Amino acid sequence: MVHQAQVVVIGAGIIGASVAYHLAARGCTEVVVLEKEAVEVTGSTARSAAGVRHQFSSRTNILLSQYSIERYKHFTEEIGGHAELHQHGYLFLFNDSATWQAYQAVLELQRSLNVPVQVLTPEQAAGYIPELNISDIVGATYCAEDGFVDPHGIAMGYLNKARELGVKVLRDAPALGFEFADDQVVGVQTPQGTIHCKYVVNAAGPYAGEVGKTAGFEIPIKPYRRCIYVSDPFPALPKDIPLTIDVGTGAYIRKEQETVLMGLSNLNEPSSHDTTVDWDWLDTVLEAMLNRFPILERAGLSERQSWAGSYEITPDHLPILGRMPNCPNWLNAAGFSGHGVMHAPATGLLIAEEILDGRAHSIEIDELRIERFAAGELHAERNVI
């Protein structure tokens, strides 16, 4: 059992793995990662739809994506392991004129940051998806640099490289409690004993709010179920179609090998850690899917392959990064609201800077610090699926 560390990272998902690697890569190798399960990378990371995109309404989210996707392009040579980045693009479909008009400001922001986003006519959008219903579409956007990755491969790549550099990963090791002295966290209690440390990083994903509460902190992160319904093999849709979002309903599809992944968030469902598939919600999903993607009428559904995971959601759908103001050696790296996989490389970099340099500096994160909630300075991310 380890009893001493420079940094204890809570959570061995893709965020905790990236933080551990980035610390170790800079020479901070006395890092312990705590995983509450018997095997790492079995939580929300493994249950993600795995999309990565530049098309956000928040400047900071765009910057996080730009850095992270660039790292995924070179993941094997830099880290080892496999990111499996497939840049088939993201296609956003708009069927409401007012929403489309308001979205022009978002497009202006994206272009100002050199995002290669294209505006498409409905007819051009139809060229990407066979039999797409464009009868009510007023506009569309497409970015060829967007796509999807292999979250499990990325997280394990980071963890394996971190281990090579000296990081220890403890399984069956939930954080049960914390020890404090002079407004500093000085120890993390686990079933195997207390680990004394100089820093704690809360990267507990959908459990980050509860981990914070155990330490006496109010961290506004709640878990919400998200279901992904999977078709039987359906070659009528090509493998290289973009991840396509029907903005009016929130329904989306993408290919995974020969199958089709389909999702639609139930925004009225209460917060929970339930990760069983909601079959009662399927009728609503299919109604939206078949209206926009009528080709799916010919696809069968694979109940066996369908799954559910969790979004870790904050009030403004932006992550909480950086130090707790009342406990400066406690850092949060959570609340990504469905975007943890796409922003993991940047998050690891920034949290390592926050610890080793005193402040994150590669990307400005002030609007992501937890103080924004008390100050009421919220600028919500609008492009949430």
Secondary structure, DSSP 8 states (H G I E B T S, - for coil): ---EEEEEEE--SHHHHHHHHHHHHTT---EEEE-SSSSSS-STTTT---EE-S--SSHHHHHHHHHHHHHHHTHHHHTSS----B---EEEEE--HHHHHHTHHHHHHHHHTT--EEEE-HHHHHTTSTT---TT--EEEEETT-EE--HHHHHHHHHHHHHHTT-EEESS----EEEEETTEEEEEEETTEEEEEEEEEE--GGGHHHHHHHTT-----EEEEEEEEEES--TTS-TT--EEEETTTTEEEEEETTEEEEE---TTS------S--GGGHHHHHHHHHHH-GGGGG--EEEEEEEEEEEEE-TTS--EEEEETTEEEEEEEE--TT-HHHHHHHHHHHHHHHHHTSS--SS--GGGSTHHHHHT---------
